[in-house]
Amino acid sequence: MDTGLLILRVVVGLLIAGHGVQKVSFRLGGNGLAGGIEEFRHDGFRGGALTALAAGAGQIGSGLFLALGALTPMAAMVAIGVMTVAFTVKWPHGLWVQHDGYEYPLVLVVVCAALSFTGSGRWSVDHAVGLTHWPGWLSGAAAVLGVASGLLARLLLHRPATDERTPADARTAE
């Protein structure tokens, strides 16, 4: 079980962290902070650099903490929050990733919630410092607060969709 948790934490944590690195830099195929800002604007979010930096930092930090197995429920909470926002962006496209759907963010939310409940295993920072058993209420609260924070971020930062077509475009589409 400990080996499985180690593999799961490291792979998922590093993928989440890598995605955050892409949002704020040119590393790992990213488009730099300007690209991260444009991604959020394209998805209808306000906040510019602050939004991209917060999302990138949340992904980098939570991903690295998950990979290390450090403060696992709190790291999972942050990752769940960021991935819940991604889930809401992908929702209109349906489930499957082939159609830009929410499949991948959903998998990450579920895996992070599961890690919050199972703990990080023997080969982790948590275990090394004696944090081998987190109370169930804390794990549950981390999962719920992660989803709630993502939904709140969406509510506060997302601009309502507007129809940017001109009257001539609207007539042509009819």
Secondary structure per residue as TSV (DSSP state, phi and psi in degrees):
chain	resnum	aa	ss	phi	psi
A	1	M	-	360.0	-41.5
A	2	D	H	-63.7	-37.4
A	3	T	H	-66.4	-42.3
A	4	G	H	-61.8	-42.7
A	5	L	H	-65.2	-39.2
A	6	L	H	-61.9	-48.7
A	7	I	H	-61.3	-46.6
A	8	L	H	-61.0	-48.4
A	9	R	H	-61.0	-46.4
A	10	V	H	-66.5	-47.2
A	11	V	H	-65.4	-51.6
A	12	V	H	-65.5	-44.7
A	13	G	H	-60.6	-44.8
A	14	L	H	-70.6	-33.4
A	15	L	H	-65.6	-42.6
A	16	I	H	-63.9	-46.0
A	17	A	H	-62.3	-42.5
A	18	G	H	-61.6	-38.6
A	19	H	H	-63.7	-37.8
A	20	G	H	-66.4	-39.8
A	21	V	H	-59.9	-41.0
A	22	Q	H	-61.5	-33.2
A	23	K	H	-68.3	-27.2
A	24	V	H	-120.1	1.9
A	25	S	S	-150.5	177.7
A	26	F	S	-92.8	1.3
A	27	R	G	-75.7	154.7
A	28	L	G	56.5	30.1
A	29	G	G	83.6	12.3
A	30	G	-	-72.7	166.5
A	31	N	-	-106.8	22.4
A	32	G	H	73.7	175.1
A	33	L	H	-60.3	-38.1
A	34	A	H	-60.2	-38.7
A	35	G	H	-67.0	-38.7
A	36	G	H	-64.5	-41.4
A	37	I	H	-62.1	-45.9
A	38	E	H	-63.2	-38.1
A	39	E	H	-58.8	-46.0
A	40	F	H	-68.1	-39.9
A	41	R	H	-62.7	-44.0
A	42	H	H	-59.3	-36.3
A	43	D	T	-83.3	3.0
A	44	G	T	90.5	19.4
A	45	F	B	-99.3	147.7
A	46	R	-	-98.8	170.8
A	47	G	-	113.0	-17.8
A	48	G	H	54.1	-128.1
A	49	A	H	-61.4	-38.2
A	50	L	H	-62.3	-42.0
A	51	T	H	-64.6	-46.7
A	52	A	H	-64.7	-42.3
A	53	L	H	-64.7	-42.5
A	54	A	H	-63.5	-45.1
A	55	A	H	-65.1	-46.1
A	56	G	H	-61.9	-46.1
A	57	A	H	-64.1	-40.0
A	58	G	H	-61.4	-42.1
A	59	Q	H	-70.2	-44.0
A	60	I	H	-62.7	-51.5
A	61	G	H	-63.3	-50.1
A	62	S	H	-65.9	-38.3
A	63	G	H	-63.3	-44.6
A	64	L	H	-66.7	-40.9
A	65	F	H	-64.1	-39.5
A	66	L	H	-63.9	-45.5
A	67	A	H	-59.0	-38.7
A	68	L	H	-80.3	-17.1
A	69	G	T	70.5	42.1
A	70	A	S	-112.2	124.9
A	71	L	S	49.2	50.9
A	72	T	H	-53.2	-47.8
A	73	P	H	-62.3	-37.6
A	74	M	H	-71.6	-39.9
A	75	A	H	-62.5	-41.9
A	76	A	H	-62.9	-39.6
A	77	M	H	-59.2	-46.0
A	78	V	H	-65.7	-45.2
A	79	A	H	-62.1	-40.9
A	80	I	H	-61.8	-41.4
A	81	G	H	-60.8	-48.8
A	82	V	H	-65.4	-41.2
A	83	M	H	-73.8	-24.5
A	84	T	H	-66.1	-39.6
A	85	V	H	-60.6	-46.3
A	86	A	H	-60.1	-40.2
A	87	F	H	-57.3	-44.8
A	88	T	H	-67.7	-31.2
A	89	V	H	-69.2	-39.9
A	90	K	H	-83.0	-17.1
A	91	W	G	-48.3	-47.9
A	92	P	G	-61.1	-18.5
A	93	H	G	-89.5	-1.8
A	94	G	-	89.1	-175.0
A	95	L	S	-71.9	-48.1
A	96	W	-	-78.7	137.2
A	97	V	G	-64.6	-26.1
A	98	Q	G	-59.9	-23.7
A	99	H	G	-111.1	27.0
A	100	D	T	62.8	33.4
A	101	G	-	-83.1	-175.2
A	102	Y	S	-93.6	10.6
A	103	E	H	-51.5	-53.6
A	104	Y	H	-65.7	-48.7
A	105	P	H	-59.2	-36.2
A	106	L	H	-63.4	-44.5
A	107	V	H	-59.3	-44.3
A	108	L	H	-66.0	-39.0
A	109	V	H	-61.1	-46.4
A	110	V	H	-66.1	-44.0
A	111	V	H	-62.6	-43.4
A	112	C	H	-65.2	-39.8
A	113	A	H	-63.2	-42.9
A	114	A	H	-62.6	-41.8
A	115	L	H	-63.9	-34.3
A	116	S	H	-60.8	-39.6
A	117	F	H	-80.8	-37.4
A	118	T	H	-80.9	-25.5
A	119	G	-	87.0	177.1
A	120	S	-	-95.8	-6.4
A	121	G	-	88.5	178.3
A	122	R	S	-66.4	-37.0
A	123	W	S	-94.0	73.5
A	124	S	S	-153.1	161.5
A	125	V	H	-64.0	-42.3
A	126	D	H	-52.5	-48.8
A	127	H	H	-65.2	-40.6
A	128	A	H	-61.9	-30.4
A	129	V	T	-101.1	9.3
A	130	G	T	89.5	12.1
A	131	L	-	-95.1	67.2
A	132	T	-	-87.6	-22.8
A	133	H	-	-135.4	111.2
A	134	W	-	-87.1	141.9
A	135	P	-	-61.1	142.6
A	136	G	H	-57.1	-37.2
A	137	W	H	-63.9	-34.4
A	138	L	H	-68.7	-42.2
A	139	S	H	-63.8	-43.2
A	140	G	H	-64.7	-42.9
A	141	A	H	-63.7	-38.8
A	142	A	H	-61.8	-44.0
A	143	A	H	-65.2	-46.2
A	144	V	H	-66.4	-44.9
A	145	L	H	-66.5	-32.5
A	146	G	H	-61.5	-49.7
A	147	V	H	-63.8	-45.6
A	148	A	H	-61.2	-40.7
A	149	S	H	-67.6	-37.1
A	150	G	H	-65.2	-42.5
A	151	L	H	-66.5	-38.4
A	152	L	H	-65.7	-42.8
A	153	A	H	-59.9	-42.1
A	154	R	H	-61.5	-46.3
A	155	L	H	-61.7	-43.4
A	156	L	H	-80.1	-30.9
A	157	L	H	-105.7	-13.9
A	158	H	B	-88.8	131.7
A	159	R	-	-82.8	144.1
A	160	P	-	-62.6	145.1
A	161	A	-	-65.7	140.0
A	162	T	-	-123.0	151.5
A	163	D	-	-87.7	106.7
A	164	E	-	-88.6	5.1
A	165	R	-	-74.0	147.7
A	166	T	-	-80.0	162.7
A	167	P	H	-54.9	-35.4
A	168	A	H	-66.3	-40.0
A	169	D	H	-63.3	-41.1
A	170	A	H	-63.2	-40.0
A	171	R	H	-66.1	-38.1
A	172	T	H	-66.0	-37.2
A	173	A	H	-70.9	-19.2
A	174	E	-	-79.4	360.0
